[in-house]
Amino acid sequence: MYYELPLLFAFLAGISTLIGGALIFLLKKTKFRYLCISFGFSAGVMIFISFAELLTQGIKNIGFLYATLAFFGGILIIYLIDVLIPHIYEEESYEGKKGKLKRTAILLMLGITIHNFPEGIAVFFSSVSNTKLGILVALAIAMHNIPEGIAVSMPIFYASKSKKKALMYSFLSGIAEPIGAVLSFLFLYNFLNQFFLGLILSAVAGIMVFISFDELLPYVYKHKNQHFSILGLFLGMFIISISIYLLS
């Protein structure tokens, strides 16, 4: 079974944090609402794919009971990671003393890096299942990683005024995904079968839904004009639904 494409998709999804890192240099004034709207858009993409593709495929492979158990198992796993290694996007992180900004960015980068390992595994096994699903999951995670890149690079740039440092930190936060994909290939690939794949896809759906509700959607409601952020959420769902139709 091939593995080059799954690893490539994980790499591209991971380094999309660089796009977020570069975006802050194109905006005359980076505002908090940009993160709110982009997180809403990403949440819409991830929620729709989780239920319309990943969990559906899991149920098809292993049945409703096992797929549902794996789905909530994925939620439990990412919840434990989130509790043990929190990473919080604070609006105040972009204002204040330079030392505090840099410390916030480093802690945020480390937290995001560790959270990105299971996302790399998600892209890898989704791509192994079928190329279309792999593209959709990689696209969803890439959209999620772009605002993450902004969240990491913004405080570093404001603190150091160095574009190079800002991009380096955003890159480091995303490189964990292809590393996670490589590790999953080395240690889990030989155990791959339809049942195991169904478990993984269902668990990945749980992970992505948890990230959306616990990490992304709270930002939507932090913005004063929530309608724009909610619009971003449904726009994300609409665009990814079109993508699924075109790839089917």
Contacts in CASP RR format, 6 or more apart in sequence:
PFRMAT RR
TARGET T0000
AUTHOR 0000-0000-0000
METHOD contacts of the structure
MODEL  1
MYYELPLLFAFLAGISTLIGGALIFLLKKTKFRYLCISFGFSAGVMIFIS
FAELLTQGIKNIGFLYATLAFFGGILIIYLIDVLIPHIYEEESYEGKKGK
LKRTAILLMLGITIHNFPEGIAVFFSSVSNTKLGILVALAIAMHNIPEGI
AVSMPIFYASKSKKKALMYSFLSGIAEPIGAVLSFLFLYNFLNQFFLGLI
LSAVAGIMVFISFDELLPYVYKHKNQHFSILGLFLGMFIISISIYLLS
1 128 0 8 1.000
1 192 0 8 1.000
3 128 0 8 1.000
3 185 0 8 1.000
3 189 0 8 1.000
5 127 0 8 1.000
5 131 0 8 1.000
6 123 0 8 1.000
6 124 0 8 1.000
6 125 0 8 1.000
6 126 0 8 1.000
6 127 0 8 1.000
6 128 0 8 1.000
6 134 0 8 1.000
6 181 0 8 1.000
6 185 0 8 1.000
7 124 0 8 1.000
7 178 0 8 1.000
7 181 0 8 1.000
7 182 0 8 1.000
7 185 0 8 1.000
9 123 0 8 1.000
9 124 0 8 1.000
9 127 0 8 1.000
9 134 0 8 1.000
9 135 0 8 1.000
9 137 0 8 1.000
9 138 0 8 1.000
10 120 0 8 1.000
10 123 0 8 1.000
10 124 0 8 1.000
10 127 0 8 1.000
10 138 0 8 1.000
10 177 0 8 1.000
10 178 0 8 1.000
10 180 0 8 1.000
10 181 0 8 1.000
11 177 0 8 1.000
11 178 0 8 1.000
11 181 0 8 1.000
12 138 0 8 1.000
12 142 0 8 1.000
13 119 0 8 1.000
13 120 0 8 1.000
13 123 0 8 1.000
13 137 0 8 1.000
13 138 0 8 1.000
13 139 0 8 1.000
13 141 0 8 1.000
13 142 0 8 1.000
13 145 0 8 1.000
13 177 0 8 1.000
14 116 0 8 1.000
14 119 0 8 1.000
14 120 0 8 1.000
14 141 0 8 1.000
14 142 0 8 1.000
14 145 0 8 1.000
14 174 0 8 1.000
14 175 0 8 1.000
14 176 0 8 1.000
14 177 0 8 1.000
14 178 0 8 1.000
15 171 0 8 1.000
15 174 0 8 1.000
15 175 0 8 1.000
15 178 0 8 1.000
16 141 0 8 1.000
16 142 0 8 1.000
16 143 0 8 1.000
16 145 0 8 1.000
16 146 0 8 1.000
16 174 0 8 1.000
17 145 0 8 1.000
17 146 0 8 1.000
17 148 0 8 1.000
17 149 0 8 1.000
17 152 0 8 1.000
17 170 0 8 1.000
17 171 0 8 1.000
17 173 0 8 1.000
17 174 0 8 1.000
18 149 0 8 1.000
18 167 0 8 1.000
18 170 0 8 1.000
18 171 0 8 1.000
19 145 0 8 1.000
19 146 0 8 1.000
19 149 0 8 1.000
20 145 0 8 1.000
20 146 0 8 1.000
20 147 0 8 1.000
20 148 0 8 1.000
20 149 0 8 1.000
20 150 0 8 1.000
20 153 0 8 1.000
20 170 0 8 1.000
21 149 0 8 1.000
21 150 0 8 1.000
21 152 0 8 1.000
21 153 0 8 1.000
21 154 0 8 1.000
21 166 0 8 1.000
21 167 0 8 1.000
21 170 0 8 1.000
22 167 0 8 1.000
23 146 0 8 1.000
23 150 0 8 1.000
24 30 0 8 1.000
24 150 0 8 1.000
24 153 0 8 1.000
24 154 0 8 1.000
24 157 0 8 1.000
24 166 0 8 1.000
25 157 0 8 1.000
25 163 0 8 1.000
27 34 0 8 1.000
30 94 0 8 1.000
30 150 0 8 1.000
30 154 0 8 1.000
32 91 0 8 1.000
32 94 0 8 1.000
32 222 0 8 1.000
32 223 0 8 1.000
33 223 0 8 1.000
33 224 0 8 1.000
33 225 0 8 1.000
33 228 0 8 1.000
33 229 0 8 1.000
34 150 0 8 1.000
35 89 0 8 1.000
35 147 0 8 1.000
35 150 0 8 1.000
35 151 0 8 1.000
35 219 0 8 1.000
36 219 0 8 1.000
36 220 0 8 1.000
36 222 0 8 1.000
36 223 0 8 1.000
36 228 0 8 1.000
36 229 0 8 1.000
37 223 0 8 1.000
37 228 0 8 1.000
37 229 0 8 1.000
37 232 0 8 1.000
38 146 0 8 1.000
38 147 0 8 1.000
38 150 0 8 1.000
39 147 0 8 1.000
39 215 0 8 1.000
39 216 0 8 1.000
39 217 0 8 1.000
39 219 0 8 1.000
39 220 0 8 1.000
39 229 0 8 1.000
40 216 0 8 1.000
40 217 0 8 1.000
40 219 0 8 1.000
40 220 0 8 1.000
40 229 0 8 1.000
40 230 0 8 1.000
40 232 0 8 1.000
40 233 0 8 1.000
40 236 0 8 1.000
41 143 0 8 1.000
41 232 0 8 1.000
41 233 0 8 1.000
41 235 0 8 1.000
41 236 0 8 1.000
42 140 0 8 1.000
42 143 0 8 1.000
42 144 0 8 1.000
42 146 0 8 1.000
42 147 0 8 1.000
42 212 0 8 1.000
42 216 0 8 1.000
42 236 0 8 1.000
43 212 0 8 1.000
43 213 0 8 1.000
43 216 0 8 1.000
43 217 0 8 1.000
43 220 0 8 1.000
43 233 0 8 1.000
44 212 0 8 1.000
44 232 0 8 1.000
44 233 0 8 1.000
44 234 0 8 1.000
44 236 0 8 1.000
44 237 0 8 1.000
44 240 0 8 1.000
45 139 0 8 1.000
45 140 0 8 1.000
45 143 0 8 1.000
45 144 0 8 1.000
45 236 0 8 1.000
45 237 0 8 1.000
45 239 0 8 1.000
45 240 0 8 1.000
46 140 0 8 1.000
46 141 0 8 1.000
46 143 0 8 1.000
46 144 0 8 1.000
46 208 0 8 1.000
46 209 0 8 1.000
46 211 0 8 1.000
46 212 0 8 1.000
46 216 0 8 1.000
47 208 0 8 1.000
47 209 0 8 1.000
47 212 0 8 1.000
47 237 0 8 1.000
48 236 0 8 1.000
48 237 0 8 1.000
48 240 0 8 1.000
48 241 0 8 1.000
49 136 0 8 1.000
49 137 0 8 1.000
49 140 0 8 1.000
49 208 0 8 1.000
49 240 0 8 1.000
49 244 0 8 1.000
50 204 0 8 1.000
50 205 0 8 1.000
50 206 0 8 1.000
50 208 0 8 1.000
50 209 0 8 1.000
50 212 0 8 1.000
51 205 0 8 1.000
51 209 0 8 1.000
52 241 0 8 1.000
52 244 0 8 1.000
53 133 0 8 1.000
53 136 0 8 1.000
53 137 0 8 1.000
53 244 0 8 1.000
54 126 0 8 1.000
54 133 0 8 1.000
54 137 0 8 1.000
54 201 0 8 1.000
54 202 0 8 1.000
54 204 0 8 1.000
54 205 0 8 1.000
54 208 0 8 1.000
55 67 0 8 1.000
55 71 0 8 1.000
55 201 0 8 1.000
55 202 0 8 1.000
55 205 0 8 1.000
55 206 0 8 1.000
57 129 0 8 1.000
57 133 0 8 1.000
57 198 0 8 1.000
57 201 0 8 1.000
58 67 0 8 1.000
58 70 0 8 1.000
58 198 0 8 1.000
58 199 0 8 1.000
58 201 0 8 1.000
58 202 0 8 1.000
58 205 0 8 1.000
59 67 0 8 1.000
59 202 0 8 1.000
61 67 0 8 1.000
61 194 0 8 1.000
61 195 0 8 1.000
61 197 0 8 1.000
61 198 0 8 1.000
61 201 0 8 1.000
62 70 0 8 1.000
62 194 0 8 1.000
62 195 0 8 1.000
62 198 0 8 1.000
62 199 0 8 1.000
62 202 0 8 1.000
66 195 0 8 1.000
66 198 0 8 1.000
66 199 0 8 1.000
66 202 0 8 1.000
67 198 0 8 1.000
67 199 0 8 1.000
67 202 0 8 1.000
68 202 0 8 1.000
70 198 0 8 1.000
70 199 0 8 1.000
70 200 0 8 1.000
70 202 0 8 1.000
70 203 0 8 1.000
71 202 0 8 1.000
71 203 0 8 1.000
71 205 0 8 1.000
71 206 0 8 1.000
71 209 0 8 1.000
72 206 0 8 1.000
73 203 0 8 1.000
73 206 0 8 1.000
74 202 0 8 1.000
74 203 0 8 1.000
74 204 0 8 1.000
74 206 0 8 1.000
74 207 0 8 1.000
74 210 0 8 1.000
75 206 0 8 1.000
75 207 0 8 1.000
75 209 0 8 1.000
75 210 0 8 1.000
77 118 0 8 1.000
77 203 0 8 1.000
77 207 0 8 1.000
78 115 0 8 1.000
78 118 0 8 1.000
78 206 0 8 1.000
78 207 0 8 1.000
78 210 0 8 1.000
78 211 0 8 1.000
79 210 0 8 1.000
79 214 0 8 1.000
81 114 0 8 1.000
81 115 0 8 1.000
81 118 0 8 1.000
82 115 0 8 1.000
82 210 0 8 1.000
82 214 0 8 1.000
82 215 0 8 1.000
85 110 0 8 1.000
85 111 0 8 1.000
85 114 0 8 1.000
85 115 0 8 1.000
86 111 0 8 1.000
87 107 0 8 1.000
87 108 0 8 1.000
87 110 0 8 1.000
87 111 0 8 1.000
87 112 0 8 1.000
87 114 0 8 1.000
87 115 0 8 1.000
88 108 0 8 1.000
89 108 0 8 1.000
89 151 0 8 1.000
89 219 0 8 1.000
90 104 0 8 1.000
91 222 0 8 1.000
93 101 0 8 1.000
93 104 0 8 1.000
93 105 0 8 1.000
93 108 0 8 1.000
93 154 0 8 1.000
93 155 0 8 1.000
94 101 0 8 1.000
94 154 0 8 1.000
94 155 0 8 1.000
94 158 0 8 1.000
98 158 0 8 1.000
98 159 0 8 1.000
98 160 0 8 1.000
99 159 0 8 1.000
101 155 0 8 1.000
101 156 0 8 1.000
101 158 0 8 1.000
101 159 0 8 1.000
102 155 0 8 1.000
102 156 0 8 1.000
102 159 0 8 1.000
102 160 0 8 1.000
104 155 0 8 1.000
105 152 0 8 1.000
105 153 0 8 1.000
105 154 0 8 1.000
105 155 0 8 1.000
105 156 0 8 1.000
105 159 0 8 1.000
105 169 0 8 1.000
106 169 0 8 1.000
108 151 0 8 1.000
108 152 0 8 1.000
108 155 0 8 1.000
108 173 0 8 1.000
109 152 0 8 1.000
109 169 0 8 1.000
109 170 0 8 1.000
109 172 0 8 1.000
109 173 0 8 1.000
112 148 0 8 1.000
112 151 0 8 1.000
112 152 0 8 1.000
112 173 0 8 1.000
112 174 0 8 1.000
113 172 0 8 1.000
113 173 0 8 1.000
113 174 0 8 1.000
113 175 0 8 1.000
113 176 0 8 1.000
114 176 0 8 1.000
115 211 0 8 1.000
116 145 0 8 1.000
116 173 0 8 1.000
116 174 0 8 1.000
116 176 0 8 1.000
116 177 0 8 1.000
116 180 0 8 1.000
117 176 0 8 1.000
117 177 0 8 1.000
117 179 0 8 1.000
117 180 0 8 1.000
117 183 0 8 1.000
118 180 0 8 1.000
118 204 0 8 1.000
118 207 0 8 1.000
119 141 0 8 1.000
119 144 0 8 1.000
119 177 0 8 1.000
119 207 0 8 1.000
120 141 0 8 1.000
120 176 0 8 1.000
120 177 0 8 1.000
120 178 0 8 1.000
120 179 0 8 1.000
120 180 0 8 1.000
120 181 0 8 1.000
120 184 0 8 1.000
121 180 0 8 1.000
121 181 0 8 1.000
121 183 0 8 1.000
121 184 0 8 1.000
121 188 0 8 1.000
121 200 0 8 1.000
121 204 0 8 1.000
122 137 0 8 1.000
122 141 0 8 1.000
122 204 0 8 1.000
122 207 0 8 1.000
122 208 0 8 1.000
123 134 0 8 1.000
123 137 0 8 1.000
123 138 0 8 1.000
123 141 0 8 1.000
123 177 0 8 1.000
123 181 0 8 1.000
124 180 0 8 1.000
124 181 0 8 1.000
124 184 0 8 1.000
124 185 0 8 1.000
125 184 0 8 1.000
125 188 0 8 1.000
125 192 0 8 1.000
125 197 0 8 1.000
125 200 0 8 1.000
125 201 0 8 1.000
125 204 0 8 1.000
126 133 0 8 1.000
126 134 0 8 1.000
126 136 0 8 1.000
126 137 0 8 1.000
126 138 0 8 1.000
126 201 0 8 1.000
126 204 0 8 1.000
127 133 0 8 1.000
127 134 0 8 1.000
127 135 0 8 1.000
127 137 0 8 1.000
127 138 0 8 1.000
128 189 0 8 1.000
128 192 0 8 1.000
128 197 0 8 1.000
129 197 0 8 1.000
129 198 0 8 1.000
129 201 0 8 1.000
132 247 0 8 1.000
132 248 0 8 1.000
133 201 0 8 1.000
135 247 0 8 1.000
136 240 0 8 1.000
136 243 0 8 1.000
136 244 0 8 1.000
136 247 0 8 1.000
137 204 0 8 1.000
137 208 0 8 1.000
139 240 0 8 1.000
139 243 0 8 1.000
140 208 0 8 1.000
140 240 0 8 1.000
141 177 0 8 1.000
141 208 0 8 1.000
144 211 0 8 1.000
144 216 0 8 1.000
145 174 0 8 1.000
145 177 0 8 1.000
148 170 0 8 1.000
148 173 0 8 1.000
148 174 0 8 1.000
149 170 0 8 1.000
149 173 0 8 1.000
149 174 0 8 1.000
152 169 0 8 1.000
152 170 0 8 1.000
152 173 0 8 1.000
153 166 0 8 1.000
153 167 0 8 1.000
153 169 0 8 1.000
153 170 0 8 1.000
154 166 0 8 1.000
156 162 0 8 1.000
156 165 0 8 1.000
156 166 0 8 1.000
156 169 0 8 1.000
157 163 0 8 1.000
157 165 0 8 1.000
157 166 0 8 1.000
160 166 0 8 1.000
217 233 0 8 1.000
219 229 0 8 1.000
220 226 0 8 1.000
220 229 0 8 1.000
220 230 0 8 1.000
220 233 0 8 1.000
221 229 0 8 1.000
223 229 0 8 1.000
END
